[in-house]
Amino acid sequence: MYKQLFIILTFFFALFAAEAQTKKIVVQPQETKIYIDGNYVGDGMYNVRFTRQDDFFAVKLELPGYVTKNVKVFKQDTRKTISYTMVEDDSVIGSSTSSLSNKYFTVVVRDDLDEDSAWKILNQVILNYFDEIQTSDKSSGFINTPWVVDTFPVSETKVRTRVQIKQVTNNGLAYQIRISSEISPLNSKDYNYKAWDRVLKQYEPIINEMQQRLAKN
């Protein structure tokens, strides 16, 4: 009788184990948001519970400044705890948030500079950051650089940057300057670029240099 009871209990224990199995997902940094099958479930740690019908769960790990990770957690994985470490996004490391990204800012030229001198300075500043200028038309007061593409293999993205300058009337000599910054998946076509609210660090000083060399105090 005891032997039969033991067999019955063993059977029900095995059945329960087959019905429900739990694995712990642990992520560093702890602020990482965890999504299971598209649903947000917590930050940094979560116990995912498998039933008999579940073979795997699709897991997304997301944290600003880090590369989003999409993985699958399989029921047959023998580990009870599955750990992940997020990788910093190299495009974020190489850039800065800028409220002026893709927007014109105006520089009113100081009184001791005439149009020829200001035009020369504008071209000099641009050539400090770009190898060439695509368009420089003094008669219309317009400067345009070609797009320059920088690639970021860790985040699998590419960023393109260009600068445009146009002369405007603003109670004196003034120019509007825009740093265009766009981002796209690394292997996608050019039409997949989207405006980015960040500027690569190598171009960020353009704004201050323009203001320091041209603007009124």
C-alpha positions in Angstrom: 0.0 0.0 0.0 2.8 2.4 0.9 4.5 1.6 -2.3 1.4 2.3 -4.3 0.9 5.6 -2.4 4.5 6.5 -3.2 4.0 5.8 -6.9 0.8 8.0 -6.9 2.5 10.9 -5.2 5.5 10.6 -7.5 3.2 10.7 -10.5 1.3 13.8 -9.2 4.6 15.6 -8.4 5.9 14.9 -11.9 2.6 16.0 -13.4 2.8 19.3 -11.4 6.4 19.8 -12.4 5.4 19.4 -16.1 2.4 21.8 -15.6 4.4 24.6 -14.1 8.0 25.5 -14.2 9.6 28.8 -13.1 12.7 30.5 -14.3 14.2 33.7 -12.9 15.3 36.4 -15.4 17.9 38.7 -13.9 19.2 41.8 -15.8 21.9 44.3 -15.1 21.5 47.3 -14.7 18.6 46.8 -12.4 16.6 49.6 -14.0 16.2 47.6 -17.2 12.6 47.2 -18.2 11.5 43.6 -18.9 8.7 42.7 -21.4 7.3 39.2 -21.8 5.5 38.6 -25.1 5.1 42.4 -25.5 3.8 43.0 -21.9 5.8 45.0 -19.4 6.3 42.9 -16.3 9.0 44.6 -14.1 12.4 46.0 -13.8 15.7 44.1 -13.4 14.2 40.8 -12.3 11.2 38.6 -13.1 10.1 35.0 -12.5 8.6 33.7 -15.7 6.2 30.7 -15.2 5.9 28.0 -17.9 2.9 25.8 -18.2 2.6 22.5 -20.2 1.5 24.5 -23.3 4.5 26.9 -23.2 7.7 26.2 -25.1 9.3 29.6 -24.8 8.6 33.2 -24.1 9.8 36.2 -26.2 11.6 38.6 -23.9 12.6 42.2 -24.6 15.0 44.1 -22.4 15.0 47.9 -22.7 16.9 50.7 -21.0 17.6 54.2 -22.4 21.3 54.5 -23.4 21.6 50.8 -23.9 21.1 48.5 -26.9 17.6 46.9 -26.7 17.9 43.1 -26.4 15.4 40.7 -27.8 15.8 37.1 -26.7 13.8 33.9 -26.2 13.7 32.0 -22.9 13.0 28.3 -23.5 11.3 25.9 -21.2 13.9 23.2 -22.0 16.7 25.5 -20.7 18.1 23.7 -17.7 19.1 26.9 -15.9 16.8 28.1 -13.1 18.3 31.6 -13.3 19.0 33.3 -16.6 21.1 36.4 -16.4 21.7 39.2 -18.9 23.9 42.2 -19.0 22.9 45.2 -21.1 25.4 46.7 -23.5 25.8 50.5 -23.8 24.6 52.0 -27.0 27.7 53.3 -28.8 25.6 55.9 -30.8 24.4 57.4 -27.5 27.9 57.4 -26.0 29.2 59.3 -29.1 26.4 61.9 -29.0 24.7 64.4 -26.9 21.0 65.4 -26.5 20.4 68.7 -28.2 17.3 70.9 -28.3 18.8 72.5 -31.4 19.1 69.3 -33.4 17.4 69.7 -36.8 16.3 73.3 -35.9 17.6 76.6 -37.1 19.3 78.9 -34.5 20.0 82.5 -35.3 23.4 84.2 -35.0 23.2 88.0 -35.2 26.6 89.2 -36.4 28.4 91.8 -34.3 28.8 95.3 -35.6 32.6 95.2 -36.2 32.3 92.4 -38.8 31.2 93.2 -42.4 29.5 90.7 -44.7 32.7 89.5 -46.3 34.4 88.9 -43.0 31.4 87.1 -41.6 31.1 84.9 -44.7 34.8 84.0 -44.5 34.4 83.0 -40.8 31.3 80.9 -41.6 33.3 78.9 -44.2 36.3 78.5 -41.9 34.2 77.2 -39.0 32.4 74.7 -41.3 35.7 73.4 -42.7 37.0 72.8 -39.1 34.4 70.0 -38.9 33.7 68.9 -42.5 36.2 67.9 -45.2 34.3 69.8 -47.9 31.4 72.2 -48.5 28.9 71.1 -51.0 27.4 74.6 -51.7 28.8 78.0 -50.8 26.9 80.8 -52.5 27.7 84.2 -51.1 25.2 86.0 -53.4 22.3 84.2 -51.8 23.9 83.8 -48.4 23.6 80.0 -48.4 26.0 77.2 -47.3 25.3 73.5 -47.4 27.6 70.6 -46.5 27.2 67.1 -47.8 25.9 64.4 -45.5 28.6 62.7 -43.5 27.7 59.2 -42.3 29.1 57.7 -39.0 28.5 54.0 -38.3 28.0 52.4 -34.9 28.4 48.6 -35.0 27.3 47.8 -31.4 23.9 49.4 -31.8 23.8 48.5 -35.5 22.9 52.1 -36.5 24.3 54.8 -38.7 24.0 58.5 -38.2 24.3 61.2 -40.8 25.0 64.8 -40.2 25.1 68.0 -42.3 25.0 71.8 -41.7 23.0 74.4 -43.5 23.4 78.1 -43.2 21.2 80.9 -44.7 21.4 84.6 -44.4 18.4 86.4 -43.0 17.2 89.9 -42.3 17.2 90.6 -38.5 17.8 94.3 -37.9 21.3 93.8 -39.3 23.5 91.0 -40.6 22.4 87.6 -39.3 22.5 83.9 -40.3 20.3 81.0 -39.4 22.3 77.7 -38.8 21.0 74.2 -38.6 22.7 71.0 -37.7 20.7 68.2 -39.3 21.1 64.9 -37.5 19.4 61.7 -38.6 19.6 58.0 -37.6 18.9 54.8 -39.4 19.4 51.0 -39.0 22.9 50.1 -40.2 22.0 48.1 -43.2 18.9 50.0 -44.3 18.3 52.3 -47.3 18.8 56.0 -47.2 15.1 56.7 -47.1 14.8 55.0 -43.7 16.7 57.8 -41.9 14.7 59.6 -39.3 15.3 62.9 -37.5 17.3 62.3 -34.3 17.2 64.6 -31.2 20.9 64.1 -30.6 24.1 65.5 -32.2 27.3 63.6 -32.5 29.9 65.0 -30.2 32.4 65.9 -33.0 29.8 68.4 -34.4 28.4 69.7 -31.1 31.0 72.5 -30.8 29.9 74.1 -34.1 27.1 76.1 -32.3 29.4 77.6 -29.7 32.1 78.4 -32.2 29.7 80.2 -34.5 28.4 82.2 -31.6 31.8 83.1 -30.1 33.3 84.1 -33.5 30.3 85.9 -35.0 27.7 86.9 -32.5 27.1 90.1 -30.6 27.7 89.9 -26.8 
